[in-house]
Amino acid sequence: MADFGTDLDLDTFRATARAWLEENFPASLRTAAGAAIALAEGPAPEGDALNWQRAMGAKGWGTPTWPAEYGGGGLNAAQARVLQQEMSKIGAYNPLMFGMGVTMIGPTIMDYGTEAQKRQHIPPIVRGEVRWCVGYSEPNAGSDLASLQTRCEDAGDHWVINGQKIWTSGAQWSDWCGALVRTDFAAKKHDGISFMLIDMHQPAIETRPIKLISGASPFCETFFTDATAPKDGLLGELNHGWTVGKRLLQHERASQTGVSSGGGRSTPFQDLAKQYVGVDEAGRLADIDLRTRVTQHLMDARVHTLTLARAVAESRGNSSPSNAASVLKNSATHVAQSRAELTLEVMGNQGLGWDGDDFTAQETDTVRGWLFGKAMSIYGGSSEIQNNIISKRILGLPDTTKST
């Protein structure tokens, strides 16, 4: 393999990446703006989408900076950035970037897993051959997650799990679940919790999809009734799962700091606004107030992108996610939700369609995306929870919730 350590070698890598992408990214997906989200919310991909996933998985570029020994791309941060730039140029998306195996479970296994666990689970995640869900929230354990009651008991040569999880995204399509379970009911609520890797293909596990206002059903209720996990399903130390679980949440929030989902070339937002609202004699948006708000939104999006790039640069040499992910998660949420609101506004009546021949696919997708995006300020830790983390761990402000 060529050494891409210098700027000149980065140019060589760029040319190599560009050629590979041109050869392997299917032309049929270059205008499929919603392809990446569809992969995250629906069953397994088919046709060209499946071929693209297999190609990226075999190359290791779905997980570009993961170790090559486990099937990852083995790229450094600079090479991964070049790869992303070249993908963006042709409207390519990462078919694995929304999967919980890549964004949450895989990194956590690499942090806490044994070598055997890494060898078993990481390569299939890299290749996109398995799908993972995360079993955290329960009906009575949401933001107060440490109150969870799902019971896990030692049955000698295996573990037995009983209980219920809720909001388990993609559980109905998943092969494995990384779940927080209680293994010691006598301990304090933050203690006595363990992190378990559970095979979802067993009749003792039932999933019930929850339909959202956007029409999608990415979330599920999940019931465990004498479900089992092998003894090596325990990730990290017994009764120390709270530490493992917090690290997974850091990885999750770090994965949610971007704004665009990628996938297909899309019309620049300002051009979309001009298309629907019209322009004045100078070629500017005809509505002065809307023009101001669109400009402010574009500035916010640009500031977020630059801040994200700075955070990445400052974290070089430190592979662990930081609390700054909470800041960027809230920023990404603000930018994405603001864009959705503005898009509906500029579309006018055409931004109210649900289906039918009177609306384009872009218009109906916009409405559904706007509705689904309302959950961004809740999932992955609500905006209020992120604000608490920012105030306490970054700004060092006192905890005003403690009794005096």
HUQUI-V657626 format. One record per helix or strand of 3 or more residues. SS is the DSSP state (H for helix, E for strand). FROM is the first residue (numbers start at 1). TO is the last residue. If there is no record, write none. Layout:
<<SS	FROM	TO> <SS	FROM	TO>>
This chain:
<<H	7	24> <H	27	29> <H	35	41> <H	47	59> <H	61	63> <H	68	70> <H	77	89> <H	100	112> <H	115	126> <E	132	135> <H	145	147> <E	151	154> <E	158	166> <H	171	173> <E	176	182> <E	193	199> <E	205	210> <E	219	230> <H	231	233> <H	241	255> <H	269	277> <H	288	314> <H	324	352> <H	361	377> <H	383	394>>
